[in-house]
Amino acid sequence: MKLQTYDVVICGGGLAGMCVARQLKLENSAISVLILEKNRFPVREAAHKVGESTVEIAGFYFRETLQLKQYFKNEQLIKCGLRYFFKEESDDFANYPEIGLSEYASIDSYQLDRGKLENDLYFLNKQIGISIKDDVSVYDIILNEGNTNHEILYTERANDMAEQSVSCKWVIDASGRRSILQKKLGLRRKLNSNCSSVWFRVKGRLDVSDFVPDDNVIWHQRVPHKIRYYSTTHLMGNGYWIWLIPLINGNTSVGIVVDESLHDYTEFNTIEKALQWIREESPFVAAGIESREIMDFLGLRNYSYSSKQVFSENRWACTGEAALFPDPFYSPGSNLIGYSNSIITQLISNYLSSGEIDKDRIEFYNQFIIFQNDWLVGDIQSAYPYFGNSQVESLRYIWDIVVGWAIAAPQMFNSIYLDEQKTGQIQNILFSFYNLAFKVRQLFSDWSKLSKGTFSFQFIDYLKIPFIKELYDRCLQKEKTNEQIIEDYTFSVGRIEEFVQVLFYIILEDCMPEELDKIKAPFWIHPPAVSLSVDHWERDGLFVPKDPPRDFSDINRQIRSLYTFHNKKNEPALLKLSSSGEVLS
């Protein structure tokens, strides 16, 4: 009997698989797509899945690319940004230093009930002509060369595990951590990562606003209407963080994430141990959980990984956790799904129209998505050891939010990575930026080992920092011309270089004030040479910048206004920067 044939078969009907199917169908109305999913729909809502929290990149993908704006507005929660609390030595939650928005941002991101979303996508996708077989198990993917169709072998649980097969021009592995193709082809790459997590849901609303009495009017009014609950909340400590994420059904997701070089997974790998661990590390959260029903529990050890290849000229691709997984700290998982699915859609669309696959673009796409994943792992996990240091981590977060909005977000908002001309035009800008970013990453790590705690803060609303709001408004816009994209990246990197001047000076004030005398007027260092290795400054050209000094006094004032500086001995140094950015004697 002749095999039933599709243009595309997707192995896995979770978030990544459902989304790429929808994107393919929206882009090519005549395409035939089959999803093979192991679970039976409808799946359980509030399901055991990573990826409840999203940021602006994924928000754009869901809203614009998948044309789900009204759905997300009506059926999922609008998110109030990322939020961070630092316990430090305080026993009063109102005194915990806090980073977060005081109002909703102008560009939506979302908190996802993954079970509800996947159920809804099941029906939405069937409505536009996507075929879905659920309650089946894919046990092999037979890849063929040239233009010979691939064959997918699966069993139907509802039919006594009867063996079935289907053929296709393209196959997409969206099987989650089963990673069928990655394991079959030996593509898994281990990373220098030792981070692990457990998470569970509690019945009802677990709200940090309830950790502070209502009569503390000042604390409640700085983020009015109890909207802190709608943030992805991170409770920070050295080597770990605890998340609180609200779900549309009124329940709350709670997670523990650790660097195992500082906290052993076996200390919290059961629900009883996890609750005890939270009692010790975050008593306010523990008190909020005590009277609530625990709905489920799951854990992942050493969750980050990468791949040698994600897309192939032999008409296969991987997406979601079947491809790679970074770190949940900045909620980037759905970002990578958006990037990967858009690449896959372009590759398949071009193939169906021309019968050709551009091998050079395949190579670029593999490098792009693998770099995005691996950079996130290295950047985020390098900071776990000092997550509890509010001084260092707050400035690192401000740095990362600038980078995320100015450098990463335009890639999605203007599909830059899908356009060879656009990527070529900004390639040199990005290359120089990442050289700088690597040095800044090391700068923060070195500072964390030397920091003296000479300044502090109570509350930072990162979208009220004017130069950051300017980058947000400028860079998170769609339908820009090539000239505007180049202009934006040039402008953004310039602002980032100015921010580095401020960072470096503040860091020296805190941990190496005796070295400030080496800085000559006018103050302007070579950003890629920044470090705390004094004996490398001359060798690396720290004091021989390639650009003339610029006025960064606005950024200087904005950043300093966030903090209270305690070291009176250093206070004159804090005032040495003139309005033009010069160091005054």
C-alpha positions in Angstrom: 0.0 0.0 0.0 1.3 3.4 -0.9 2.5 5.5 2.0 0.5 8.6 2.8 2.7 11.6 1.9 2.9 15.1 3.3 5.1 18.1 2.5 6.1 18.3 6.2 5.8 15.9 9.1 6.4 17.4 12.6 7.3 14.9 15.3 5.9 16.5 18.5 2.8 18.7 19.1 4.0 20.7 22.0 4.7 24.5 21.9 7.5 24.4 19.3 5.7 21.9 17.0 2.3 23.5 17.1 3.9 26.9 16.4 6.0 25.8 13.5 3.0 24.0 11.9 0.9 27.2 12.2 3.7 29.4 10.8 4.2 27.0 7.8 0.5 27.0 7.0 0.1 30.8 7.3 3.1 31.2 5.0 2.0 28.5 2.5 -1.7 27.9 2.4 -1.4 24.9 0.1 1.2 23.1 2.2 0.3 19.7 3.7 1.4 19.4 7.3 1.0 16.5 9.7 1.8 16.7 13.5 2.5 13.4 15.4 2.0 14.0 19.1 2.4 11.4 21.9 -0.2 13.0 24.3 -3.9 12.9 23.7 -5.7 16.2 23.3 -6.9 18.0 25.2 -3.8 17.8 27.4 -3.9 18.7 31.1 -3.8 22.4 31.7 -1.2 23.9 34.0 0.9 21.0 32.5 4.4 20.1 33.7 6.3 22.1 31.1 9.2 24.6 31.0 8.5 27.9 29.3 5.7 29.6 31.0 7.4 33.0 31.0 8.2 35.0 27.8 9.8 38.3 26.9 9.4 40.7 24.1 11.1 38.7 21.3 8.8 35.7 21.8 5.9 38.1 22.4 6.4 39.5 18.9 6.7 36.1 17.4 3.4 34.9 18.9 1.6 38.2 18.3 2.8 39.1 14.8 4.3 36.1 13.1 1.7 33.6 14.3 -1.1 36.2 14.1 -2.3 35.4 17.7 -2.5 39.0 19.1 -6.2 38.7 20.1 -5.8 35.2 21.4 -3.0 36.2 23.8 -4.8 39.3 24.9 -7.9 37.3 25.8 -6.6 33.9 26.8 -3.2 34.3 28.5 -1.8 36.8 31.0 -0.1 40.0 30.0 3.2 40.0 31.8 4.6 42.9 33.9 8.2 42.3 33.0 11.0 40.6 34.9 11.3 41.3 38.7 14.1 40.6 41.1 14.3 40.7 44.9 17.6 40.4 46.9 17.3 39.0 50.4 20.8 40.0 51.6 20.6 40.4 55.4 17.1 41.7 55.8 14.3 40.0 57.7 11.7 42.4 56.3 10.6 41.8 52.7 9.8 45.5 52.3 13.5 46.1 52.7 14.6 43.7 50.0 16.2 45.6 47.1 13.9 45.3 44.1 14.3 45.6 40.4 11.2 45.6 38.3 8.6 47.7 36.4 6.2 50.0 38.2 3.7 49.7 35.3 3.1 47.5 32.3 5.4 48.1 29.4 4.1 49.4 26.1 5.0 46.2 24.2 3.4 43.1 25.5 5.0 39.9 26.7 3.1 37.0 28.2 2.8 34.5 31.0 1.8 31.2 29.4 -0.4 28.4 30.7 1.4 25.9 28.5 -1.3 23.2 28.7 -4.1 25.7 27.8 -2.0 27.2 25.0 -1.2 23.8 23.4 -4.9 22.8 23.6 -6.0 26.0 22.0 -3.3 25.7 19.3 -4.5 22.2 18.6 -8.0 23.5 17.6 -6.7 26.7 15.9 -4.3 24.6 13.8 -7.0 22.1 12.8 -9.2 25.0 11.7 -6.6 26.1 9.1 -6.1 22.6 7.7 -3.2 21.1 9.7 -3.5 17.4 10.2 -2.8 16.1 13.8 -2.5 12.6 15.0 -2.4 12.4 18.8 -1.8 9.5 21.2 0.9 8.2 18.9 4.6 7.4 19.5 7.3 8.1 16.9 9.9 5.4 17.2 12.1 6.1 14.2 12.8 8.7 11.5 14.3 7.2 8.4 16.2 9.9 6.5 16.8 9.6 2.8 19.2 11.4 0.5 18.5 13.7 -2.5 14.8 14.2 -3.2 13.6 10.8 -1.9 11.0 11.3 0.8 11.8 10.6 4.4 9.8 8.0 6.3 8.4 8.4 9.8 7.6 5.2 11.8 5.1 5.4 14.7 2.7 3.4 16.8 -0.9 4.2 17.6 -1.7 3.6 21.3 -5.4 3.6 20.8 -5.1 0.8 18.2 -3.1 -1.7 20.3 0.2 0.0 19.4 -0.3 -0.8 15.7 2.8 0.2 13.7 2.2 2.9 11.1 4.4 5.0 8.7 4.1 8.1 6.7 6.4 9.8 4.2 7.4 13.5 3.8 9.6 15.9 1.9 10.7 17.6 5.1 10.7 16.3 8.7 10.9 18.5 11.8 11.9 17.1 15.2 9.9 18.9 17.9 9.9 15.9 20.2 11.2 17.9 23.2 14.0 16.3 25.3 13.4 13.0 23.5 15.5 14.7 20.8 14.9 11.9 18.3 17.1 13.2 15.5 19.8 14.6 17.7 20.3 11.3 19.4 19.9 9.3 16.2 22.6 11.4 14.5 24.9 11.9 17.5 24.5 15.7 17.5 24.1 16.5 21.2 26.8 18.9 22.6 27.4 19.1 26.3 28.1 22.6 27.6 30.2 23.8 30.5 27.0 24.0 32.6 26.1 22.6 36.0 22.7 24.1 36.6 19.6 22.2 37.7 16.0 22.9 38.5 12.8 21.7 40.1 9.4 23.2 39.8 5.8 22.7 40.9 2.4 24.5 40.9 0.5 25.7 43.9 -3.2 26.2 44.0 -4.2 29.9 44.0 -2.4 33.2 43.8 1.0 33.3 45.5 1.7 37.0 45.4 4.8 38.8 46.7 2.6 41.8 47.5 1.1 39.8 50.3 4.6 39.5 51.9 4.4 43.2 52.9 1.6 44.5 55.2 -0.9 46.8 53.5 0.0 49.6 55.9 3.4 49.9 54.2 1.9 52.4 51.8 5.1 53.5 50.2 6.2 50.0 49.2 2.8 49.2 47.7 2.4 52.5 45.9 5.7 52.3 44.1 4.2 49.4 42.1 0.4 50.1 42.4 -2.6 47.9 42.0 -0.7 44.7 43.1 0.7 44.2 39.6 3.9 42.7 40.9 2.1 39.4 40.8 2.0 39.5 36.9 5.8 39.7 36.7 8.1 36.8 36.4 9.5 37.2 39.9 13.1 36.1 40.8 14.1 35.7 44.5 17.8 35.9 44.3 20.6 34.3 46.3 24.2 33.4 45.6 24.1 30.3 43.3 20.4 30.1 43.0 17.1 31.8 42.3 13.5 31.0 43.0 10.8 31.9 40.4 7.1 32.8 40.9 5.0 32.8 37.7 1.3 33.5 37.6 -1.0 31.4 35.4 -4.3 32.4 33.7 -6.2 29.7 35.7 -5.4 31.5 38.9 -2.6 29.2 40.1 1.1 29.9 40.5 4.2 28.2 39.3 7.1 28.0 41.7 10.6 26.9 40.7 14.1 26.5 42.2 17.1 26.9 39.9 20.7 26.4 41.1 24.3 26.2 40.1 25.3 22.8 41.5 28.8 23.9 42.2 27.1 25.9 45.0 23.9 24.0 45.8 23.4 20.2 45.4 20.4 19.1 43.5 19.7 16.3 45.9 19.0 18.9 48.6 15.7 19.7 47.0 14.9 17.0 44.4 11.7 15.9 46.1 8.7 18.0 47.0 9.4 17.6 50.7 13.0 18.5 50.3 12.1 21.4 48.0 9.7 22.9 50.5 12.3 22.6 53.3 14.9 24.2 51.1 12.6 27.1 50.4 11.8 27.5 54.1 15.6 28.0 54.7 16.3 30.2 51.7 13.1 32.2 51.2 10.8 32.0 54.3 8.3 34.5 52.9 7.7 32.2 49.9 7.5 29.2 52.2 4.9 30.8 54.4 2.8 31.6 51.3 3.0 28.0 50.1 2.3 26.3 53.5 -1.5 26.5 53.3 -1.8 25.7 49.6 -2.3 22.5 47.7 0.8 21.3 45.7 -0.5 20.3 42.3 2.6 18.6 40.8 6.3 18.4 40.9 9.1 17.9 38.3 12.8 18.4 38.1 15.6 18.6 35.5 19.3 18.1 36.3 21.9 19.7 34.1 19.2 21.2 31.9 21.4 23.2 29.5 22.7 21.6 26.3 23.5 22.4 22.7 23.8 20.8 19.3 26.4 20.3 16.5 23.6 21.0 14.0 20.0 22.0 14.0 19.1 22.5 10.3 20.2 20.3 7.4 20.4 20.5 3.6 19.0 17.0 3.7 15.6 18.4 4.5 15.4 17.9 8.3 15.4 20.4 11.2 15.0 20.4 14.9 13.2 23.0 17.1 12.5 23.7 20.7 14.0 21.4 23.2 14.6 18.8 20.5 17.4 21.1 19.4 18.9 22.9 22.4 18.1 24.6 25.6 19.8 27.6 27.3 18.9 28.8 30.8 15.5 29.9 32.1 16.8 33.0 33.9 15.8 35.6 31.2 12.9 33.4 29.9 14.6 32.9 26.5 13.3 29.5 25.5 10.4 30.8 23.4 12.8 33.3 21.8 14.8 30.4 20.4 11.6 28.7 19.2 10.6 31.8 17.3 14.0 32.1 15.7 14.3 28.4 14.8 10.7 28.1 13.5 11.1 31.2 11.3 14.3 29.8 9.8 12.6 26.4 9.2 9.6 28.1 7.6 11.9 30.0 5.2 13.9 27.0 4.3 10.9 24.9 3.6 9.0 27.6 1.7 12.0 28.2 -0.5 12.4 24.5 -1.1 8.8 24.0 -2.1 8.9 26.9 -4.5 12.3 26.3 -6.1 13.3 22.8 -5.2 16.6 24.2 -3.9 18.3 24.6 -0.6 21.1 27.2 -0.1 23.9 25.4 1.7 25.6 28.6 2.7 22.4 29.9 4.4 22.0 26.5 6.2 25.5 26.9 7.6 24.7 30.5 8.7 21.4 29.5 10.3 23.1 26.7 12.3 25.8 29.1 13.5 23.2 31.7 14.4 20.9 29.6 16.5 23.7 27.6 18.2 25.5 30.8 19.0 22.4 32.4 20.5 21.9 29.4 22.8 25.5 29.0 23.8 26.0 32.7 24.4 22.9 32.8 26.7 24.2 29.8 28.7 27.7 31.3 29.2 26.4 34.8 29.9 23.7 33.9 32.4 25.5 31.0 34.2 28.7 33.0 34.7 26.7 35.2 37.1 25.1 32.5 39.3 27.9 32.7 41.9 27.0 36.4 42.6 23.2 36.4 42.0 22.7 37.4 45.7 25.0 40.5 45.4 22.4 43.2 44.7 25.1 45.8 43.9 26.9 43.7 41.1 23.8 41.9 39.8 21.7 45.0 39.5 24.2 46.7 37.2 24.7 43.4 35.3 21.0 43.2 34.8 20.8 46.7 33.5 23.6 45.8 31.1 21.8 42.7 29.9 18.5 44.4 29.4 20.2 47.0 27.3 21.9 44.3 25.2 18.7 42.3 24.9 16.6 45.2 23.6 19.3 47.0 21.5 21.1 44.0 20.0 18.9 40.9 20.2 15.3 42.2 19.8 15.7 43.9 16.4 16.7 40.5 14.9 13.1 39.3 15.5 11.3 42.6 15.1 12.8 43.0 11.6 13.6 39.4 10.7 17.3 40.5 10.2 18.7 37.0 10.6 16.5 35.8 7.8 17.8 38.3 5.3 21.3 37.8 3.9 21.8 41.4 3.0 20.7 42.7 6.4 22.9 40.3 8.3 25.9 41.2 6.0 25.4 44.9 6.7 25.5 44.6 10.5 28.0 41.7 10.7 31.0 43.9 11.6 29.0 45.9 14.1 27.8 42.7 15.9 31.3 41.1 15.8 32.8 44.1 17.6 29.9 44.3 20.0 30.3 40.6 21.1 34.1 41.1 21.6 33.1 44.0 24.0 30.3 42.0 25.7 32.7 39.1 26.5 35.0 41.5 28.2 32.1 43.1 30.2 31.0 39.6 31.3 34.5 39.0 32.7 34.5 42.5 34.3 31.4 41.7 36.3 32.7 38.3 37.4 36.0 39.8 38.6 34.2 42.7 40.3 31.9 40.2 42.2 35.0 38.8 43.9 36.3 42.2 44.9 33.1 44.2 45.5 33.0 46.1 48.8 29.3 47.1 48.8 30.0 50.9 48.7 26.6 51.6 47.2 23.0 50.2 47.4 19.5 50.7 46.1 15.9 50.2 47.2 14.0 50.1 43.9 15.0 50.3 40.3 12.4 50.6 37.5 14.6 49.8 34.5 12.2 51.3 32.0 12.3 54.6 33.8 16.0 54.9 33.0 15.8 57.4 30.1 18.6 56.1 27.9 17.2 52.5 28.2 13.7 53.7 27.5 15.1 55.5 24.4 16.7 52.2 23.2 13.5 50.3 23.9 11.3 52.7 22.0 13.8 52.8 19.1 14.8 49.2 18.7 11.6 47.3 19.4 9.9 48.5 16.2 9.1 46.5 13.0 9.2 47.3 9.3 12.4 49.3 9.3 14.5 49.9 6.2 18.0 48.5 5.9 19.3 52.0 6.4 17.3 52.4 9.6 18.5 49.1 10.9 22.2 50.0 10.4 21.6 53.4 11.9 19.9 51.8 15.0 22.7 49.3 15.6 25.4 52.0 15.2 23.5 54.3 17.6 22.9 51.4 20.1 26.5 50.3 20.1 27.6 53.9 20.7 25.3 54.2 23.7 26.5 50.8 25.0 30.1 52.0 24.8 29.1 55.1 26.8 27.5 52.9 29.3 30.7 50.9 29.7 32.5 54.2 30.6 30.1 54.6 33.5 30.2 51.0 34.6 34.0 50.9 34.6 34.3 54.1 36.7 31.7 53.0 39.2 33.3 49.6 39.6 36.7 51.1 40.2 35.2 53.5 42.8 33.8 50.5 44.6 36.7 47.9 44.6 39.9 49.7 43.4 39.6 53.4 44.2 43.4 53.7 44.5 43.5 53.2 40.7 41.3 56.1 39.8 44.4 58.4 39.7 45.6 56.6 36.6 42.6 57.9 34.6 43.4 61.1 32.8 41.2 63.8 31.6 39.1 63.8 29.5 37.7 60.5 30.7 37.3 58.1 27.8 38.7 54.5 27.8 38.9 52.0 25.0 35.8 49.8 25.9 37.1 46.4 24.5 40.1 46.7 26.8 38.1 47.1 30.0 39.2 44.8 32.8 40.2 44.8 36.5 43.7 43.4 35.6 45.7 46.6 36.2 48.8 45.1 34.7 47.0 44.6 31.4 45.7 48.1 31.0 48.6 49.5 29.1 49.1 46.3 27.1 45.5 46.2 26.0 45.3 49.9 25.2 42.8 50.8 27.8 43.9 54.4 27.7 44.3 54.6 23.9 40.8 54.7 22.7 40.1 54.5 18.9 37.3 57.1 19.2 37.5 60.7 20.5 35.9 61.2 23.9 32.1 61.6 23.9 29.8 63.2 26.3 28.2 60.4 28.4 27.2 62.7 31.3 23.5 61.9 30.8 24.0 58.2 31.2 26.3 58.8 34.1 23.7 60.9 36.0 20.9 58.4 35.2 22.8 55.4 36.5 24.2 57.1 39.6 20.7 58.4 40.5 19.6 54.8 41.0 22.0 54.3 43.9 22.9 55.6 47.3 26.7 55.8 47.7 27.9 55.1 51.2 31.7 55.5 51.1 32.2 59.1 52.1 35.9 58.7 51.5 35.2 58.2 47.8 32.5 60.8 47.5 34.7 63.5 45.9 35.7 60.9 43.2 32.0 60.4 42.4 31.8 64.0 41.6 34.8 64.2 39.3 32.9 63.7 36.1 32.0 67.0 34.6 28.9 67.6 32.4 31.0 66.8 29.4 32.2 63.5 30.8 35.7 64.8 31.8 37.5 63.8 35.0 38.2 66.9 36.9 41.1 67.3 39.2 
